[in-house]
Amino acid sequence: MTTDKAKADSADQIRALEVRPFLPRLFGYLGLSGPGFLQGAMTLGGGSAVASLAIGANFGYEYLWVQPISMIIGCIMLFALSYQTLSTEERPYVAMRKHLSKAVALLWALAAIASSIIWGLAQYPIGAGMLEDVVIVATGFEVTAKGTASHQGYLFVFALLMYAAVATTAWNYSKGGPFIRGVEALLKGLVAAIVVCFGLVVLGSTLKGRIDWVGAALGFVPHSFPTDMSGLTTLMGAFGAAIGINMTFVYGYTLLRRHWGKAHRTLSRYDIVLGLVIPYIIVVSLITIACASGLYPQAKPLEVQAKLLSVQAMTATVTQPSVRTQLDDHLTAARHLAAEAGQLAEADQQFAASGAKYREAERELDKARVLLQAAVPAAAVPEAAQQRIAVLMRERADLIRPVAAAKVFASSGFGDSLGRLVFCIGILGMTTNALIMHMLCCGFACAEVFGFAIGSMRYRLACLITTPAALGVFFWHVYGMYIGLITSAICAFLLPIAYVGWLMMNNNRAYLGDETPTGLRRFLANAAMSLCILVVVAGLGYTTWVKISSLL
């Protein structure tokens, strides 16, 4: 069947679906979907998993809103890209180069390649760590000398196994036809399996009465924002993991590879929602809620205790009686509030109320710090206290390691061994999906920049540009799963390149011709895209300001 004949038949099928009732139409679109699930596979990677773990363990339900809002922003921008690509059937890079700017187009492609490599630095160590834990559970074998050359080499073997699997898939993806459909079916199945795995955890915790659903519901409503660099890194990592610039590059090409055109514009929107938005929001919310109920009651007390020790140690150096009295009052209030918060979280499972108490305690400590800076500008935490604080913070950081996170599964009724296996397999599936898409992104980007034919040997070799990312396992002993947050936060700063370009292209009549939005539709599209860009830039600007302020 020729491409034109296949496209015409597909368009007829779409038109037949559009007149059917909603549910039959929905299931019909689901059967025809594909590119959206590829985006979901790229997004539901180790970065998203780690961000969800960190948000739940460190902040409870407070920032449940971050990842859904990040995804909605990305969804709006992908809607714009799909509209532009399917209306013109012109390759996105070529269109941006021709109708906007050669420099912006090149920057977009290079940023997509760079972000794929950067994210790979997190995916391989996370995946290798999961495989290591699977071996421990299945056989009992463990390399106990963590951080040594032998342990790093051991993890590197797992990274090479992952690399072989994903490289083979990416190498053969350009064959098209049944292979593409097979890969898409596999990715759909893995996404569904991930949703089921984490859904079972939350269900088990709910049946045991360990989830505060009122607090969780409130967490989806934006009401606060972190003021410290650690919290901002976590949130910007979550934001960057939701929609990456490499996703924005590869998406248009997956649409064209399916031979979609104008008739498929409605299908493309359903495809994005069904394959990317819904699975993503469900999975990251389930992980965050599970970790908020299982890990947050352990993590937050350690953080507050470390802050208490810091302020208490510096207070001891203050000699002014009036200032000392005020500091003691703040410390007493903070201890009392922290004790109440701990009781609410551990005994009564009231995590929303517990989080509020902890935030009040931290505000008391912040007031004490302001007093300290005014009274003793050069005040420093004594070395003995620093060592105790470092121990507490290491314990807190350990809570998002695989074994600790798997305890959430065990406590939900899975049992220790099965809980760890379910957790590790779920995260491993997420990292593998993402790595495949990172390779394809590099292949598509290089094919556009250098004129490689899709499927050629040079294209396939370009897919392997991410190969050095496998060396990320050598950072595992230093950063652990936290490396996923760092890389995602870095990649978040690349997003405005694509977003601003699409906004300009959406108003370019030379590009879209008669398909250029007009009237109210144009106003709404521009308003939505501009708001998305404003939110992204404001978030990045705020993060940068806090970082600079912390250095002054």
Secondary structure as UniProt FT lines:
FT   HELIX           3..18
FT   HELIX           22..32
FT   HELIX           35..43
FT   HELIX           46..59
FT   TURN            60..65
FT   HELIX           66..88
FT   HELIX           92..99
FT   HELIX           102..139
FT   TURN            146..147
FT   HELIX           149..173
FT   TURN            174..175
FT   HELIX           178..207
FT   TURN            208..209
FT   HELIX           213..219
FT   HELIX           229..242
FT   HELIX           245..257
FT   TURN            258..259
FT   HELIX           262..264
FT   HELIX           265..272
FT   HELIX           273..277
FT   HELIX           278..294
FT   HELIX           296..315
FT   TURN            316..317
FT   HELIX           321..346
FT   HELIX           351..375
FT   TURN            377..378
FT   HELIX           383..398
FT   TURN            399..400
FT   HELIX           402..409
FT   HELIX           410..414
FT   HELIX           416..450
FT   TURN            454..455
FT   HELIX           457..463
FT   HELIX           464..475
FT   HELIX           476..479
FT   HELIX           480..482
FT   HELIX           483..492
FT   TURN            493..494
FT   HELIX           495..505
FT   TURN            506..507
FT   HELIX           509..512
FT   HELIX           513..515
FT   HELIX           519..551
//
